[in-house]
C-alpha cells in the first residue's frame, strides 16, 4: 500500500511556487512493545516519584513512522525487574485510564505504571527488565547501575525576589564534582526545593532569561542543569575530553514553591504554601545507554517536525521492542536557605 505524501520543494517554492508530489512506499511495521523506565537508587516514595516523573514506567505499542495519531499507552502489560540471580525484585501495576479531577487536570495517563515492591537499585549490581503483553513478543533489557560520584561543593546565592514574596525566587546555583579518571562517566544534574521538614515542594530550573536564552540543546562540553518537568530540558553530560577533571556547574536559576490543598480529597480544601527550607542538588551518574537516549531525544526534538531535517532516530536498548531501560545513581547536596 502506498500513501501520497506532499512535500514542498524548497527550490520550487523559491522559483515557481509549485508543489512536488512524491510517491513514498509505506515501510513495513510489526507492532512491538515500546517502553520507558529508569531504575535508580532512590526510594520510590511519593516525593521522589513526583520529582522524577520522567523516570516512571510508561508502556505502549509501537506504530508506523507514517502514523499521525497520538501515541496511546496500554495498561495490560506485565513488567518485572530481575536481579543477577534471576529473582524478581520488582513488579509494576498499571495506573487508571485517563480521568479528570475537579480542577479539569489530568489525573493519570493510560500506560503509566507504578512499582509495587519499592525496589532501590544498588550501584554495581546488574538488573534485567522484562515486559510482555497479549499479542506481542516479550522484550528485555539489561543494565548495571553506575557507582555514585561525590559532590564536593554546592552553593546558592539569592539575587532577586519577585512581587510574589517567598514563593518565587531567582539566584545563582553552583556545584562541583570530582570526576573519576579511571572510568568513562556520564552525568545529569537536577535541583529541587525542600520545605523545612525536608519534603519536596518545588523544582529548580535554569533561568533562561538570565542565561542568554535557552542555550544549546546538545553540548557535550557543558555541564548543565536539567529539568525533570520538561522533555526538552534534559542535558546529559559525558566526561570524554575532560576525564578526571573537576566538573563545575554554575547557572542562574529560578524556583517556585507550589501550594498544596490541606485535604487533597476535598476540592474545596484551603491551600497552604510551605516555607522553603533547602535547595537540594541531585547529580545522577547514568549509564551509557541512558546518555545515548537523552542525546538522541534532544536531536529528535531539534528537528521540530521539519520534513527536510536529517533523520533523528531515538536510541533504543529494549529488544526486540523499542524504548529505554535507563539507570541512574543519585547523590545529593543540601543547601540551607
Buried (B, 14 or more C-beta within 10 A) or exposed (E): EEEEEEEEBEEEEEEEEEEEEEEEEEEEEEEBBBBBBBBBBBEBEEBBBEBBEBBBBBBBBBBEEEEEEEEEBBBEBBBBBBBEEEEEBBBBEBBEEBEEEEEEEEEBBBBBBEBEEEBEBEEEEEBBBBBBBEEBBEBBBBBBBBEBBEBEEBBBEEBEEEEEEEBBBBBBBBBBBEBBEEEEBBBBBBBBBBBEEEEBBBBBBBBBEBBEEEBEBBEBEEBBBBBBEEEEBBBBBBBEEBBEEEBEBEBBBBBBBBEBBEEEEEEEEEEEBBEBBBBBBBBBBBBBBBBBBBBBBBBBBBEEEEEEEEEBEBBBBBEEBBBBBBBBBBBBBEBEB
